Amino acid sequence: MPSEHHARVFLESIIWAGGRYCPHCGGLRSIKLAGESSRPGLYQCSEAECRGQFTITTKTPLHATKLDLRIWISAMFIVLTSSKGISSVVMARLLGVNQKTAWKMGHAIRELMDDRNGELLPLEDIVEVDEAYVGGAPKSLSGAYNPRGKGTGKPMIFVAASRDGQARARVVADDQRATLEPVLLEWIEPTTTTLMTDGSTSYPGMRKTMASHHRVIHSNDEYANPETGAHVNTAESVISQVQRALVGVYHNLGRQHLQRYLDEIVWRWNHREQVRDVVKQWTTKAGVDREKSTTIWKPIPVLDQMRVLLQGAVGKQMRRSKEYGLCWP
Ligand SMILES: [Zn+2]
């Protein structure tokens, strides 16, 4: 992108893929303001009751940004292509901005990854759930006193993962049924869901609302039940992604921002596809071509991810607050 103008055209082509619209009223008629005094990329709504002015970043997390839009696009590229997330220190170095700016950009991008408007389809079929306390130094740090679990003040997260590759995660107050069930019902289609859980006492009561429910009792050394197909390995691997990101990338993150990091980790999980990967190709003595392949999960192409990320951008404007620098409506 030789100039910021090109970056603007790029963003307009994605966010307004279905035609330019006014972020204030949704009106489809607007005119370009091209006078000397107007900012680049400025439009005015033609609806009589609105007449609002806007640009491509109005009412998005990029609202009123002073940064070159090329830096924003680079930042999105970096976040979307990193496999475990990226710290604001590294991002600052890569983009040539200061750490505080990189930190805010990271949160703006995570805000784009959030599904607050509930546009994702409900999980269905086989859905595994699990919960865990997260944060703190890894267990393997020998000698370090690192209590885990109840009473440590560590935040708890609740995860649901469908075996078809979609997942959800939320910071929750505790692991009681009254806390977890309403969250789960927001995420799944209960009538078509087979719920897989561990032996936690919070789950049996939920059986009534689900099509069916199977458990594995970890305390009996049971981790998979071959008869029912019950296991929660998928949900556990989402949780381990979270643990690894919190320990390895996002050190000392504040609890008030944990949900945003969860949104990012779950985004990465949800934007993968199963692909057949040819691991070996050979020709037999008889001249027959053979190949050996496995099926693996790969991130979907970064441009496609960027498209999804930006299409929901309008309406996700962030405001600055005194305490944490950022707040959300
Ligand atoms: Zn308007």
Boltz pocket constraint, residues with backbone or C-beta under 6 A from the ligand:
constraints:
  - pocket:
      binder: B
      contacts: [[A, 22], [A, 23], [A, 24], [A, 25], [A, 26], [A, 27], [A, 45], [A, 46], [A, 47], [A, 50], [A, 51], [A, 52]]
      max_distance: 6.0
